[in-house]
Amino acid sequence: MCRLEAFCPSDWLLTPLSSFAKFISGYSYKGTELQESSVAMATIKNFDRKGGFKLDGYKEIVPSSKLKPEHHAELFDTLVAHTDLTQNAEVIGNAEPVLSFSGYEDIIFSMDVVRVLPDKPTISKFLIAAMLKTQQFKTHCLGYVNGTTVLHLSKKALPEYSLMLPEDFTVLHPLDEAVSSMYKQMALNIDETVQLTNLRDALLPQLMSGEIDVSNLDL
């Protein structure tokens, strides 16, 4: 994943992302589908301007029968923002892995987002995330942005992205193990934070009302 050929091993090649990954466009929804639900939808609201994935960006939705199986996101899938309401293009082209469902039973993703999945057994979801969460990828995407009030990322941006990689992807196995461990630990930390937040929100009103008395606790 070197930026310049000169710094890569001699047997590494400029490799198109499309040769080992596939791209799935998101679900086109109607405003009337945004209702209280155990299903949530990932949108560009989940992408923080400074980087990162915001769990409070999920929108609850009752999707129609037009929803396709490929519109369901799974844990550690990488999502790329394809629309941006900011004029500085702070969000568009950002790639973020799904690290938590935030308590929802299912997560789908909107038409403003593209899901990137590995298309070869030697490439994992974790490597895809690591490859796309780079300034090199962001800079590439900025060259494919169009629009005025609302910015859009061309559908050509992902297929036409290339990076330096070994011809034999198994060489990347040590890196795969490292980033896999990192993302899995991040997911565990996020879930723990979500559980503690939910517990706090459930207990705090009872503490404030006196329903729960902690005055006699020996702390």
Salt bridges, closest charged atoms under 4 A:
GLU74 OE1 - LYS125 NZ 3.26
ASP77 OD2 - ARG115 NE 2.73
ASP77 OD1 - LYS125 NZ 2.84
GLU90 OE1 - ARG49 NH1 3.40
GLU96 OE2 - LYS133 NZ 3.11
ASP106 OD2 - HIS72 ND1 2.63
GLU177 OE2 - HIS173 NE2 3.14
ASP201 OD1 - ARG200 NH2 2.91
